[in-house]
Amino acid sequence: MNPFEKITAAATSGMRAQAQRLEVVSENIANVDTHGYQRKQISFENIYDRASGVNRVEVGRMMLDQSPGEKVFDPEHPFANEEGYVVMSNVNMMTEFADSREATRSYDAGLEVFRQARDMYTSLLDILKS
């Protein structure tokens, strides 16, 4: 595997991982008003691929955030417990927006690595043509 392929493989794996992170964030945001919903989180793992000699980013386990959701007193609600409280989701919109922004910036950084590697490779080919 040439250096260009190694660089693009590493950048691509990071971009895939961040794209999956954005999917999880969007699912959390979509369920912010779902009673009892637990926020999902994913972890990342650094994997060394011996065959290609590339460090890749892989999505690890998906976990549920164990923090409790807010309890709202609404005895008329169908999901109310015997004391009349309804457990809301534990999704915090500010946290999700921050995660979304971080994932987007990481994705963009991977894209920039890809672009710079392509530009260097193109410059090398131009030099070799001369």
N, C-alpha and C positions, 0 to 999 in steps of 0.2 A: 504494500500500500504506500503510495507516494505521500509526501508531507501535505499536499493540498487536500487529498482525500482524508487524511487523519484529522486535519483542522476542521474540515466541513463536517465530518462524522461527529466530532466532539460538539461542535456548535449545534448541529441538528438534534442531537440527543437532548441537549439542554433546552432547546426550543420546544421539543415534544413534551418534556416534563413540565415546562411552564404553561403550555397549552392545556395540559390536563389539570394543572392547578387552577387555571381560569375556569375550567368546567366545574370544578368543585365549588369555587367561589360563587359562580353564577347559580348553582343549585342551592347553595346556602341563602343567597339573596332572594331567590324565588320562594323559599320556604320560611322567610322571616315571620310571617303571620300564621304559620301552621302550628297549632297547639301541640306542645310536647316534642316538636322537632329538635333534634340535637345536631349542632353544627358539625360538619365533617371537616377533617383535616387530612392532608397527605404528607408523607415524609419522602425525602429524596435519599438515594444511595449512590455513592460513587463506585462504579464497577470498572475494573480493568479488564478489557477484552484482550486476552493473550494472542488470539489469532491475528488481530489487526494492530495490536500495540497501541490501542487508544483507550483513554479514560472516558467513560460514558456516564451520563447522569440517567438514572432509572428511577421511576416512581416506586417507592417502597410501599409500606402498609398504609391503608386508609384507616383512620381512627375517628371515633366520635368524641367530641369535646364533652367531658364529664361535668362541666360547670352547670349549676342548676339554672333553669329558666325562671323568669319572673313569675310570681304567683299573683293573679288578679282575682279579686273577689267579685264573682258573678254567679250567684246561686241558680240563676235561670238558665245558664249555659248548659248544653247537653254534655259537655266534657267536665263539668264541675265535680269535684270530689265531695265526700260527705260533709265537709266543712263549708262548701260553697266556693272553693278556690279553683281556678283554672290555671294550669301550668302552661306558660307561653314558651316559645322557642328560646334557645339561648344564643341566638344569632345577634351579634352586635354589628350594625351597619357600618360604623366607623372602622371596625376591625376588618370587615370584608372589603371596604373600599381601599384600605391600606394594603391588604393582601393583593387585591386586584392591581393596584398601581405597581407594587413591587414585582409581581409576575410579568406585567406588561413591560416594565423597564428591563427585566432580565431577558425577556424574549427579544426585545429590541437590541440589547447588547449582543446576543447571539447572532442576530441578523447582521449587525455591523461587523462582527468577526468574519462572517461568511462573505460579506462584500469586500472587506479588505484582503482576504485571502484570494478572492477572485481577481481583484485589481493587481495584486502582486504576481499572480500566475500569468495574467494577461501581459503585464510589463515584461516578465521573463520571456514569454513567447515573442514579444516584439523585439527584445534584444537579440534573441537567437535568430530571428529572421534577418537582421541587419548584417 
